[in-house]
Every structure is written in structure tokens, then in C-alpha cells.
Amino acid sequence: MSPSVKGEVWRFTAAVGAVGVITLAWIRWLGLTNAATVAISYLMVVLVIAATSALRVAIATSVVAMLALNFFFIPPVGTFSVADPQNWVALFAFLAVSLVASHLSAQARARADEAQSRRDELARLFDLSRDVLLITDSRDALTSLARAIGRRFDLEFVAIALPRHTAWQIFEAGTSLTLPRRELDNAFASAQASIDFDARSRTYAGHRVAEVDGRDLRLVPLRVGTKPIGLLAATGRAVEAGTLDTLAGLAAIAIERAQLLGERQAGEMARQGEQLKAALLVSISHDLRTPLTAIRVAASNLDAPALAPAERSEQRDVILLEVERLTRLFENILDMARIDAGAVQTSTRWTHPSEIVSAARRQVEHALEARVVVVSLDRDEPVRLDPRLTAAALAHILENAAQYTPERSPIDLTARAGSDGLTLEVRDHGPGIPAEELPHLFERFYRGSTARTRASGTGMGLGIVRGLLAVAGGRAWAENAPGGGARFTIVVPAEVRRAVAEASSAP
């Protein structure tokens, strides 16, 4: 027995009990035998039952009340016969009033339930529209949409089926269900054939119901304007056809929005790619021209017969220096290409922070040749991380500090290992960085106002730092240090051998 039937049985039993209590009260306790007064009392019980129960329960209560009125209060009392014909009229009038009152009360309650249901459906549609606006990832947008529809409308299974050439592309959520290809084809063909609107059910043509795995699968066309673009499939609780059509319209708008987001994202990526190519060409063409010109001039000077040995050695040094600059430039280009292609691999091992600092300084020793680097190691204890990526990122930071700060200005380098991993700080004693440039320093090809006044620099160094650290799970930022100068900080997640040893020895 279902819960609703049990509730009706319980209410009918309570109604019979109420009629019995009223009858006993009038006869035994008050000694009242006036049939009109008793009929009004019975009618109150019927109205209460009609307002809280189904119509059939109210009708049954009306019949029980009429029989009680006849048996206990209409002469001859104690029988179901009626001696006076006028009492027949009174009995049938009572029954008619009870039935009409029950019908009107049931109708009023049904309308209130319908209004409540429509309000709930509107609230669900509003919540779903808010979910649609929050969906921004075009890759999983339609799966997220199907999941949101199923969650908001308490549906067991929801699928969005879009025709793709000779197959269907399906995005589903909920219990597993295989959508029959033939039913999808027939429903979509029906939606394409007609767009008639049924004012009674508030739906367009194309609704179908198919039985799949013992469940009713409702198929509703997804339309953009009058053009069907797919189907919405759903199983679970009953939803009005008009609500399903509105839901399908909202889903169609969400699909169109997801496609527009995807197109906009693709266009934005293409635009950024063109900007990066243009910036790369401008930077490289400028930075290639300077060392190539120097190499050409130095090579020509070497052919001069009157060149002194010291001068010849100086020209060779110029060539080697410019070749090293070119090598560094092409290494930066290759690093950026590897980062874009996702080809940068990590390999962790135990190493000392001092080894990372030494490796970074060796990579840019040409830039640090005339600089004083003050190194401070808090505790040179072993850490487990990728030393190659960390040293490469630190090398770019050191090179940046050497290039964009005044000559003969010292560079302070601090390394310490802690719970956050390995922290490396590089501080210069230059003029600092304008506040408006700080958020953009690690963007590709970004050159601040100080860098733009220099003849060299592509703006790739700090962008490479961010890419390398992202692979290693680290981060970097820049800030103006108290007392002047800029401070660049690198934090790389790492295990500290001391902490690991303490954890393993703990009870």
C-alpha cells in the first residue's frame, strides 16, 4: 500500500471517529435530538476532511454522515427508514450540500497545489538559468548542463543529444541508460517536419515518449528559434510537457552560449598567438641584429694585418661574448617552445641549496662577471626537488637583476628551506619597480619602462621563469623591498631531509 493510500485510509478513519464522537456528544451528553443542528455539525467534519484529503475520502465521509443522521436523529430513530417524506428531502439536501462542498474544497486545494507546483517549477527554471550563466568552461559545458538539469528537476537520467553528420553526440548525467538510435532519429525528424504550437499543453510539436529498460524516456526537441538543433532526453519524476518545452528552450540557449564561448576562446587564443608571434619577431630581430653586427665587425677587424696581438685578442673576446649571447637567446626560445608544447619534464632528487645557487650562477656568469653577488644560506640542508628547473628559473632572475639594475650595484641572494619548500630571494639595490608594472612583470615579452630604454632584452626571461616553476609546482613574484630596490622571490615545493627524518623517527 502506497503512502498516499495509507494517508487516505487514516483520514477516513479519523472522519468516521469524529462523526461518532459528535453523535455520542449530542445524544448521550447533551441530550440534543434536533436534526438540523446535528447536520451542521456533520457538515463541519465533511468540510475539514474535504480541505485536507482527496475527493473520494470527502464523499465517503458525506455518506457516513448522512447514514448517521438518518439512523440516530431522523424518526423512526434506530432504523434507516424514514417515516416523514420531508425528512427524505432533508437527507438528500444534506448529502447534496456535503458533496458540493467537498467538490469545491477539493477543487480549491487542487488549484492551490497546482499553483505551488508551478511556483516550484519556476524556481527550478530560475536556478537552472543561474547555473547556465555560471558555466564558462566550453569543454565540459554540455555535460555540466545535463548534470544541472538532472539536479534541479530531480531527474534520474538527463541527456543532451546533438546530431553530428551520421551519428549522435550525447552528453549525459545520472543513471546509465542507452539511448535508442531509432527513437532519436524519429523524434528529430518529427521536430524538423513541424513546428506547430499546442496552446493547451503549451508545447511545440516533436515530443515523444519511448520505453527504454522499463522506463519512460521523454524526448523533447531543442530549438534555437524555430530550428531544431538536438534533443533533450529525460527519465524520472513527472514534469509537465510545457515545463519540459521551456526547459528544452533554456538548454538550447545554453548550448548556443557554450558554442559562442568556445568560438570566442578560440579567437582569443588565435589573437594572443598572433600577438606573441609579432612580439617574438620584433624582439628577436632586434636582439639578433646587435650581436650579429658585432660579430661581423669583429671578424672583419681580425683580417686587418696591422692589428696588434692585444687588439686581436680583444676582437676574439667580442666574438665569443656575442656568440654566447646568441646561444642564450636561442636557449630562451627553445625553453619557451618546450613550455608551450608541455614538453618540460620534472626529475626530483636530493640536492643542497648551495648546489642550485652555484648552477644558476654558472649559467649566467657572463651577466654576473662585473657584479657582486652576496649569497646567504640559512641552512644548507638537503631538499628533494628538480634542481635543473629550479636553477634555470633562478638563473633568469639573476640575469634580470644584473641587466636592469645599475652597474656596481650588489645583488643579495638568500636561500632557505622550510615547510613551504625551498625559498630563493634575489634583491637588488636599484630604483625599484613602478607599482603599475608589478602585476605584468612575468608576462611574456613584457618589458617595463626601465627595460624599454635599454638596447637589449626580449622580455622572455621572467615569462620562462613562470613557465618552469609552473611545471615544478612552484611560484614566483616581485615586490619593492623596504629601503629601496626590487625583490624577486621563488618558492618551489620540496621535501626537507631534516623534516622527513624527524617524521620517520616520531613514535
C-alpha positions in Angstrom: 0.0 0.0 0.0 1.4 3.3 -1.0 1.9 6.2 1.5 -0.8 8.3 -0.1 -3.4 5.5 0.1 -2.4 4.9 3.7 -2.9 8.6 4.4 -6.4 8.5 2.9 -7.3 5.4 4.9 -6.1 7.2 8.1 -8.1 10.3 7.3 -11.3 8.4 6.6 -10.9 6.5 9.9 -10.4 9.8 11.7 -13.5 11.2 9.9 -15.6 8.2 11.0 -14.3 8.6 14.5 -15.2 12.4 14.5 -18.8 11.6 13.3 -19.1 9.0 16.1 -17.8 11.4 18.8 -20.2 14.2 17.7 -23.1 11.7 17.6 -22.3 10.5 21.1 -21.9 14.0 22.4 -25.3 15.2 21.1 -27.2 12.1 22.3 -25.5 10.9 25.5 -24.1 14.1 27.0 -26.2 17.0 25.7 -29.4 15.1 25.0 -30.0 17.1 21.8 -32.0 15.4 19.0 -32.5 18.4 16.6 -31.6 17.0 13.2 -30.7 20.5 11.7 -28.1 21.2 14.4 -26.6 17.8 14.1 -26.5 18.1 10.3 -24.5 21.3 10.6 -22.0 19.6 12.9 -21.6 16.7 10.5 -21.1 19.2 7.7 -18.2 20.8 9.5 -16.5 17.4 9.7 -17.1 16.9 6.0 -15.6 20.3 5.1 -12.5 19.7 7.2 -11.9 16.3 5.5 -12.5 17.8 2.1 -9.9 20.5 2.7 -7.3 18.0 3.8 -8.0 14.8 1.8 -8.8 13.6 -1.6 -12.3 14.0 -3.1 -13.2 10.3 -2.7 -12.5 10.5 1.1 -14.7 13.5 1.4 -17.5 11.7 -0.5 -17.2 8.6 1.7 -17.3 10.9 4.8 -20.5 12.6 3.4 -22.2 9.2 3.0 -21.2 8.1 6.5 -22.5 11.4 8.0 -25.8 11.0 6.1 -26.3 7.5 7.4 -25.5 8.6 11.0 -28.0 11.4 10.7 -30.7 9.1 9.4 -30.1 6.3 12.0 -29.7 8.4 15.1 -31.7 11.6 14.6 -34.5 11.1 12.0 -37.6 9.2 13.1 -38.0 6.4 13.4 -34.7 6.5 15.4 -32.6 3.4 15.3 -33.5 2.4 11.8 -32.5 3.5 8.3 -36.2 4.0 7.3 -37.8 7.5 7.1 -41.4 8.0 8.2 -41.9 11.6 7.1 -41.3 12.3 3.4 -40.0 15.8 4.3 -37.0 14.1 6.1 -36.1 12.5 2.7 -35.7 15.9 1.3 -33.6 17.0 4.3 -31.4 13.9 4.0 -30.8 14.4 0.3 -30.3 18.1 0.7 -27.6 17.3 3.4 -26.0 14.8 1.1 -26.0 17.3 -1.9 -24.6 20.1 0.2 -21.9 17.8 1.5 -20.9 16.6 -1.9 -20.9 20.1 -3.5 -18.9 21.5 -0.6 -16.4 18.5 -0.9 -16.1 19.1 -4.6 -15.5 22.8 -4.2 -13.0 22.3 -1.4 -11.1 19.7 -3.4 -11.0 21.9 -6.4 -9.7 24.8 -4.4 -7.0 22.6 -2.9 -6.1 21.2 -6.3 -5.7 24.7 -7.6 -3.5 25.7 -4.6 -1.3 22.5 -5.2 -1.0 23.4 -8.9 0.0 27.0 -8.1 2.6 25.7 -5.6 3.8 23.2 -8.2 4.1 25.9 -10.9 6.0 28.2 -8.4 8.4 25.3 -7.7 8.9 24.8 -11.4 9.6 28.5 -11.9 12.1 28.4 -9.1 13.8 25.4 -10.6 14.0 27.1 -14.0 15.4 30.2 -12.4 18.0 28.2 -10.6 18.9 26.4 -13.8 19.3 29.7 -15.7 21.7 30.8 -13.0 23.6 27.5 -13.4 23.8 28.2 -17.1 25.3 31.6 -16.5 27.9 30.1 -14.2 29.0 27.5 -16.8 32.1 29.0 -18.5 34.2 26.0 -19.5 33.2 25.3 -23.0 34.9 21.8 -23.0 32.6 20.3 -20.3 29.7 22.8 -20.7 27.1 20.4 -22.1 27.9 17.7 -19.6 27.6 20.3 -16.8 24.3 21.5 -18.3 22.9 17.9 -18.3 24.0 17.5 -14.7 22.5 20.8 -13.6 19.1 19.9 -15.3 19.0 16.5 -13.5 19.9 18.0 -10.2 17.4 20.9 -10.3 14.5 18.8 -11.5 15.2 15.6 -9.6 15.5 13.5 -12.8 17.1 10.1 -12.8 18.7 10.5 -16.2 19.3 13.5 -18.5 21.0 13.5 -21.9 21.6 16.2 -24.5 21.8 14.6 -27.9 23.2 16.6 -30.8 23.2 15.3 -34.4 26.7 15.1 -35.9 26.7 14.0 -39.5 25.7 10.4 -39.4 25.9 9.9 -35.6 24.7 11.4 -32.4 26.9 13.2 -29.9 25.5 12.6 -26.4 26.2 14.4 -23.2 24.6 12.6 -20.2 24.2 12.7 -16.5 22.6 10.4 -13.9 22.0 6.7 -14.1 23.3 4.7 -17.1 20.9 4.4 -20.0 21.4 3.5 -23.6 19.5 5.9 -25.9 18.0 4.0 -28.9 19.3 5.5 -32.2 16.0 4.9 -34.0 13.9 6.8 -31.4 16.4 9.7 -31.6 16.2 9.8 -35.4 12.3 9.6 -35.4 12.0 12.3 -32.8 14.4 14.7 -34.6 12.7 14.1 -37.9 9.3 14.8 -36.3 10.7 18.1 -34.9 12.0 19.1 -38.3 8.8 18.3 -40.0 6.5 20.6 -38.0 6.7 23.5 -35.5 3.0 23.6 -34.6 2.3 25.0 -31.1 -0.3 23.3 -28.9 -1.8 26.1 -26.8 -3.5 23.6 -24.4 -0.3 21.8 -23.4 1.9 24.9 -24.2 4.3 22.8 -26.2 5.7 22.6 -29.8 5.4 19.5 -31.9 8.0 16.8 -31.6 7.5 15.5 -28.1 7.8 11.7 -27.9 7.8 9.1 -25.2 9.7 5.8 -25.6 10.1 2.9 -23.2 13.7 2.0 -22.6 14.7 -0.6 -20.0 11.3 -0.4 -18.4 11.3 3.4 -18.0 9.5 6.1 -19.9 12.1 8.2 -21.8 10.8 11.6 -22.8 12.3 13.2 -25.9 11.9 16.9 -26.4 13.3 19.0 -29.3 15.9 21.6 -28.6 15.2 24.6 -30.7 17.0 27.8 -31.5 14.3 30.0 -32.8 12.3 27.6 -35.0 15.2 25.4 -36.0 15.7 22.1 -34.1 19.4 21.6 -33.1 19.1 18.4 -31.0 17.0 16.6 -28.4 16.7 16.6 -24.6 16.1 13.1 -23.2 14.9 12.6 -19.6 13.6 10.0 -17.2 12.4 10.2 -13.6 9.8 12.2 -11.9 6.8 13.5 -13.9 7.4 17.0 -15.4 4.7 18.9 -17.3 5.0 19.0 -21.0 5.0 22.8 -21.1 7.8 22.9 -18.4 9.8 20.4 -20.5 9.5 22.5 -23.5 10.6 25.6 -21.6 13.4 23.6 -20.2 14.5 22.5 -23.7 14.4 26.1 -24.8 16.7 27.1 -22.0 19.0 24.2 -22.7 19.1 25.3 -26.4 20.1 28.8 -25.3 22.8 27.3 -23.1 24.2 25.2 -26.0 24.4 28.2 -28.2 26.1 30.2 -25.4 28.6 27.4 -24.9 29.4 27.3 -28.6 29.9 31.1 -28.6 32.2 30.8 -25.6 34.2 28.2 -27.4 34.5 30.3 -30.6 35.4 33.3 -28.5 38.1 31.4 -26.6 39.5 30.0 -29.9 39.5 33.5 -31.4 41.2 34.9 -28.2 43.9 32.2 -28.4 44.5 32.9 -32.0 44.7 36.6 -31.3 47.2 36.0 -28.5 49.2 33.7 -30.7 49.5 36.4 -33.3 50.5 38.9 -30.7 53.1 36.6 -29.3 54.5 35.9 -32.8 54.7 39.6 -33.6 56.3 40.4 -30.3 58.7 37.5 -30.7 59.7 38.5 -34.2 60.3 42.2 -33.1 62.3 41.2 -30.1 64.4 38.5 -31.8 65.0 40.6 -34.9 66.3 43.4 -32.7 68.4 41.2 -30.4 69.8 39.2 -33.3 70.8 42.2 -35.2 73.0 43.6 -32.4 75.3 40.6 -31.7 75.4 39.7 -35.4 76.6 43.2 -36.3 79.2 43.0 -33.5 80.4 39.6 -34.7 80.6 40.8 -38.3 82.6 43.9 -37.3 85.0 41.9 -35.0 85.5 39.3 -37.7 86.4 42.0 -40.3 88.8 43.6 -37.8 90.6 40.3 -37.4 91.5 40.4 -41.1 93.4 43.7 -40.6 97.2 43.0 -41.0 98.2 45.9 -38.8 96.1 44.7 -35.8 98.2 44.3 -32.6 98.1 40.9 -30.8 96.3 42.5 -27.8 93.7 44.1 -30.1 93.3 40.8 -32.0 92.6 39.0 -28.7 90.1 41.7 -27.7 88.2 41.2 -31.0 88.1 37.4 -30.4 86.7 38.1 -26.9 84.0 40.2 -28.5 83.1 37.4 -30.9 82.9 34.8 -28.1 80.8 37.1 -25.9 78.3 37.8 -28.7 78.1 34.1 -29.6 77.3 33.4 -26.0 74.6 36.0 -26.1 73.1 34.4 -29.2 73.3 31.0 -27.6 71.5 32.3 -24.6 68.8 33.9 -26.8 68.2 30.6 -28.7 68.1 28.7 -25.4 65.4 31.0 -24.2 63.4 30.5 -27.4 63.7 26.7 -27.1 62.7 26.9 -23.4 59.6 28.9 -24.3 58.7 26.4 -27.1 59.1 23.5 -24.7 56.8 25.2 -22.1 54.1 25.9 -24.8 54.3 22.3 -26.0 54.2 20.8 -22.5 57.5 19.1 -23.1 59.2 20.2 -19.9 59.7 17.1 -17.7 60.5 17.1 -14.0 63.0 14.9 -12.3 63.4 15.3 -8.5 66.4 14.3 -6.4 68.1 15.2 -3.2 70.3 18.2 -3.5 71.7 21.1 -1.5 70.5 24.7 -2.0 74.1 25.7 -2.4 74.4 23.4 -5.5 71.3 25.1 -7.1 72.8 28.6 -6.4 76.1 27.6 -7.9 74.5 26.0 -11.0 72.4 29.1 -11.6 75.4 31.5 -11.3 77.4 29.4 -13.8 74.6 29.6 -16.3 74.7 33.4 -16.3 78.3 34.1 -15.3 78.7 36.4 -18.3 76.0 38.7 -16.9 77.4 38.5 -13.3 81.0 39.0 -14.3 81.2 42.6 -13.0 78.7 42.1 -10.2 79.0 41.3 -6.5 76.5 38.5 -5.5 76.1 38.2 -1.7 74.9 34.7 -1.0 73.2 33.9 2.3 72.2 30.3 3.0 70.0 29.9 6.1 70.7 26.1 6.4 72.3 24.3 3.6 70.5 21.1 4.3 69.4 18.7 1.5 66.0 19.2 -0.2 64.2 17.0 -2.7 63.1 18.8 -5.8 64.0 19.3 -9.5 67.4 21.1 -9.3 67.6 21.7 -13.1 64.3 23.6 -13.3 64.9 25.5 -10.1 68.5 26.5 -11.1 67.2 27.6 -14.6 64.5 29.8 -13.0 67.0 31.3 -10.6 69.4 32.0 -13.4 66.8 34.1 -15.2 66.1 36.0 -12.1 69.8 36.7 -11.5 70.3 37.7 -15.2 67.3 40.1 -14.9 68.8 41.7 -11.8 72.1 42.1 -13.5 70.7 43.6 -16.6 68.2 46.0 -15.2 69.9 47.5 -12.1 72.8 50.0 -12.0 76.3 48.7 -12.5 78.4 48.0 -9.4 75.2 47.5 -7.5 75.3 44.4 -5.3 72.8 41.6 -5.6 71.7 39.8 -2.5 70.7 36.1 -2.8 69.1 34.3 0.1 68.1 30.6 0.2 66.2 28.8 3.0 64.3 25.6 3.3 61.1 25.3 5.3 57.7 23.8 5.4 56.7 25.6 2.2 59.7 24.2 0.3 62.8 26.0 -0.9 62.6 29.7 -1.0 65.0 31.8 -3.0 65.1 35.6 -2.8 67.0 37.9 -5.1 67.3 41.5 -4.1 68.9 44.4 -5.9 69.6 47.9 -4.7 68.4 49.8 -7.7 65.5 52.2 -8.0 62.8 49.6 -7.7 59.8 48.8 -9.9 56.9 51.1 -10.6 53.8 49.8 -8.8 51.7 49.6 -12.0 54.3 47.3 -13.6 54.5 44.7 -10.8 51.4 42.6 -12.0 52.8 42.4 -15.5 56.5 41.5 -14.9 56.1 37.8 -15.5 54.0 38.2 -18.7 55.7 37.1 -21.9 57.6 39.7 -23.8 56.7 42.4 -21.2 59.4 45.0 -20.8 59.0 47.6 -18.2 59.8 51.3 -18.6 63.4 50.7 -17.5 63.9 47.8 -19.9 62.5 49.7 -22.8 65.3 52.3 -22.5 67.9 49.5 -23.0 69.2 48.3 -26.3 68.8 44.5 -25.4 66.3 42.2 -23.8 63.4 40.3 -25.3 61.1 40.2 -22.2 61.2 36.3 -22.3 63.2 35.7 -19.1 60.6 36.2 -16.4 57.9 34.6 -18.6 60.2 31.5 -18.8 60.6 31.6 -15.0 56.8 31.4 -14.5 56.6 28.5 -17.0 59.4 26.5 -15.5 58.0 27.0 -11.9 54.5 26.0 -13.0 55.9 22.7 -14.2 57.6 22.2 -10.8 54.6 23.3 -8.9 56.3 26.5 -7.7 55.5 30.2 -7.9 57.3 33.5 -8.2 56.5 37.1 -7.5 58.2 40.5 -7.4 57.9 43.4 -4.9 59.7 46.5 -3.9 61.9 45.9 -0.9 61.9 48.1 2.2 64.7 50.6 1.9 64.7 50.6 -1.9 65.4 48.1 -4.6 63.4 45.2 -6.0 63.0 41.7 -4.5 62.1 38.6 -6.6 61.0 35.6 -4.7 60.8 31.9 -5.9 59.1 29.2 -3.8 59.5 25.6 -5.0 57.7 22.8 -3.1 60.3 20.4 -1.7 60.9 17.8 1.0 63.4 18.8 3.6 65.6 15.9 4.7 65.6 17.0 8.3 61.8 17.2 8.4 61.5 13.8 6.8 63.9 12.3 9.3 62.0 13.8 12.2 58.7 12.5 10.9 60.1 9.0 10.4 61.6 8.8 13.9 58.5 10.1 15.6 56.5 7.4 17.5 
